[in-house]
Amino acid sequence: MPEQVKSRKRVQDHGEVFTSTREVNAMLDMVRQETERIESRFLEPACGDGNFLAEVLRRKLAVVNRRYHKSLAEWERYAFIAVSSIYGVELLSDNVETCRDRLYFILEEDYLRVCRKRPTRGYLEAIRFVLTRNILNGDALTLRQVKAAGEDTDKPIIFSEWSLITGNKVKRRDFRLDEMLEGSA
């Protein structure tokens, strides 16, 4: 079982305590129908290293694997939808990177099994890019991004909505989290 606390200092400074797998699954079981809808959107405002988001992705990919394992093109399409519908905000940058990597490797493992070592050129890079736009280093209380080193302005948290058009074409629309919460997006 993964540790729930990385260090006493992180708990004191940031209130960082990770939710155990047992609790994650119990909570997600209460909304099981939504976790199994491939296109259903999830936002974790304090995602840590991705305990909730990883389980949501696993559940979505289980549906994709069950329905679309015979067609690589269909599998890629619906796996992309599954990944692109998951969003997270995290205050600590090391957790952001860990979360992105964790989600990427969950998808990559399933993808390599389905495509049988014939990956579509650029697919995994597209997934990695989506994760950089969907898992953000920010403060969900202030609705601002964490300032990068050397930056003197704070920026709003901006998420991307991804839509598949035709074939493998994707359209991206950006939204400010603060405006979405106010209903003025």
ZAMARGU-4260 file (C-alpha; in steps of 0.2 Angstrom, whole numbers, plus 5000, padded with zeros to 4 digits):
<rodrens>
0) 5000/5000/5000 | 5007/5017/4995 | 5012/5029/5009 | 4999/5042/5014 | 5012/5054/5020
5) 5028/5059/5012 | 5035/5069/5026 | 5030/5078/5042 | 5036/5094/5034 | 5025/5092/5019
10) 5010/5089/5030 | 5014/5104/5041 | 5017/5116/5026 | 5004/5110/5014 | 4992/5098/5023
15) 4998/5084/5011 | 4990/5068/5015 | 4987/5055/5002 | 4970/5045/5001 | 4973/5027/5002
20) 4968/5015/4988 | 4954/5007/4998 | 4946/5024/5001 | 4948/5030/4983 | 4939/5014/4977
25) 4925/5016/4990 | 4922/5034/4985 | 4923/5030/4966 | 4911/5015/4968 | 4898/5028/4974
30) 4899/5036/4956 | 4903/5020/4947 | 4892/5024/4932 | 4901/5040/4929 | 4918/5032/4931
35) 4913/5020/4917 | 4907/5033/4905 | 4922/5036/4894 | 4918/5054/4891 | 4913/5059/4908
40) 4924/5073/4915 | 4933/5073/4931 | 4941/5087/4940 | 4952/5083/4956 | 4956/5101/4963
45) 4970/5093/4975 | 4976/5079/4964 | 4992/5075/4973 | 5001/5062/4963 | 4985/5056/4956
50) 4977/5042/4967 | 4959/5047/4961 | 4963/5051/4943 | 4973/5035/4941 | 4959/5025/4946
55) 4946/5034/4936 | 4958/5032/4921 | 4959/5013/4924 | 4940/5011/4925 | 4938/5021/4909
60) 4951/5011/4900 | 4943/4995/4906 | 4928/5000/4896 | 4938/5005/4881 | 4948/4989/4881
65) 4931/4979/4883 | 4922/4988/4869 | 4936/4993/4856 | 4950/4980/4858 | 4948/4973/4840
70) 4951/4990/4832 | 4966/5000/4835 | 4959/5016/4828 | 4943/5015/4838 | 4954/5010/4854
75) 4965/5026/4851 | 4950/5037/4848 | 4941/5032/4864 | 4956/5030/4875 | 4960/5048/4870
80) 4943/5054/4875 | 4946/5045/4892 | 4962/5054/4895 | 4957/5070/4889 | 4942/5071/4901
85) 4952/5070/4916 | 4958/5086/4925 | 4969/5089/4940 | 4976/5104/4950 | 4990/5102/4962
90) 5000/5114/4972 | 5017/5105/4973 | 5026/5103/4956 | 5034/5086/4960 | 5016/5079/4963
95) 5011/5087/4946 | 5025/5078/4937 | 5022/5061/4946 | 5003/5062/4942 | 5006/5066/4923
100) 5019/5052/4922 | 5007/5040/4932 | 4992/5043/4920 | 5003/5042/4905 | 5011/5025/4910
105) 4993/5018/4914 | 4988/5022/4896 | 5004/5017/4888 | 5004/5000/4896 | 4986/4996/4889
110) 4991/5004/4872 | 5006/4994/4869 | 4996/4978/4873 | 4982/4983/4861 | 4993/4989/4847
115) 5005/4974/4849 | 5021/4984/4846 | 5014/4994/4831 | 5010/5011/4839 | 5003/5025/4828
120) 5016/5038/4825 | 5013/5053/4837 | 4999/5045/4847 | 5008/5044/4864 | 5016/5061/4861
125) 4998/5068/4859 | 4993/5059/4876 | 5008/5067/4884 | 5004/5084/4878 | 4985/5082/4884
130) 4992/5078/4901 | 5002/5094/4902 | 4987/5104/4898 | 4975/5094/4910 | 4986/5091/4925
135) 4991/5108/4931 | 5002/5116/4944 | 4991/5128/4953 | 4981/5132/4969 | 4963/5127/4968
140) 4959/5139/4982 | 4965/5155/4973 | 4961/5148/4956 | 4979/5153/4950 | 4993/5144/4943
145) 5009/5142/4954 | 5022/5155/4948 | 5036/5147/4939 | 5054/5152/4943 | 5057/5170/4937
150) 5039/5174/4934 | 5032/5190/4942 | 5014/5188/4937 | 5002/5175/4942 | 4991/5168/4929
155) 4973/5160/4930 | 4971/5141/4929 | 4967/5137/4911 | 4961/5120/4906 | 4958/5113/4889
160) 4943/5105/4882 | 4947/5092/4869 | 4935/5087/4855 | 4938/5074/4842 | 4932/5081/4825
165) 4934/5069/4810 | 4947/5055/4809 | 4961/5059/4820 | 4959/5078/4821 | 4957/5086/4838
170) 4950/5103/4842 | 4955/5112/4858 | 4946/5126/4867 | 4953/5134/4883 | 4944/5139/4898
175) 4948/5149/4914 | 4944/5139/4929 | 4938/5154/4939 | 4926/5159/4925 | 4919/5141/4923
180) 4915/5141/4942 | 4907/5158/4941 | 4897/5152/4926 | 4903/5165/4914 | 4914/5154/4903
</rodrens>
